[in-house]
Amino acid sequence: MLEIQHLTRRFGEHVAVADVSFTVADGRLTGFVGGNGAGKTTTMRMVMGVLAIHGGEVHWDGRPITPEDRRAFGYMPEERGLYPKQPVLDQLVYLGRLHGLAAAVARTTATDLLERFGLADRARDKVESLSLGNQQRVQIAAAVIADPVALILDEPFSGLDPRAVDSMVDLLREYAHRGVPVLFSSHQLDLVERLCDSLVILSNGRVVASGTAEQLRRSGRVRHRLVLGGDAGWVRDLGDVTVVDVDGPTALLELPDETAGTRLLTEALRRGSVHEFAPVIPTVSEIYREVTA
């Protein structure tokens, strides 16, 4: 299990990461989301030892992390760390050897990964000749070539086409099923909501929300949709109901308590037919906008 405990990082007078704490559990996919400059990349770099930690600790398996621990992690940085003039297969074999793989094992594993990501026919091409999306696929292969015990991936889906995204999703799920903790950042909130077991939302260097997608949705502001047989404009005259929107027979409302809902429904039935009265659970995207506003 990977534990981030009160991490802090400053650049001069600017506090880029402030007292950030969360856990990436074994076998769990944890999405790390936030706007540009929120502190995601800085946090990941501290976890990997690329940046010095100015406060707090990173723990692995219940103890302070060591350089040896980090060497067994799969890390994909925000910037591609590939050699542009080197052929794709040779580069992956070289990186596998750096992780301690035998040459034959590294070559077999690299070949299998290139086949999986649809790059088998580009194995002899130089990295610089690939499209940005295909370079991203090679970077992903480099992160997992040594069968890592944890995965730290910064924007792994950036630049990938839908087919490559599906391959990447399958790969991450396979590692999670093996018990590997996976932390990845992404701006694609719909993908994060669909894929992740838990999410951590960062804003201005601080954790502003965390939990499963369901927990985050339930923690948000719950609204109710009222659909009537006639015009719903009269709901604006109800003093204890906050009207978010009214469009003909449909009203979107915020209720202070269940009693207000009962009174609203009673009044609606007195005036005519009611086609729908139900809570509207917010999406993760809506929660994200709310907590980062």
Summary of the structure (lengths in Angstrom):
residues: 293
radius of gyration: 24.1
end to end distance: 31.4
largest distance: 78.8
contacts: 915
relative contact order: 0.14
helix: 39%
strand: 29%
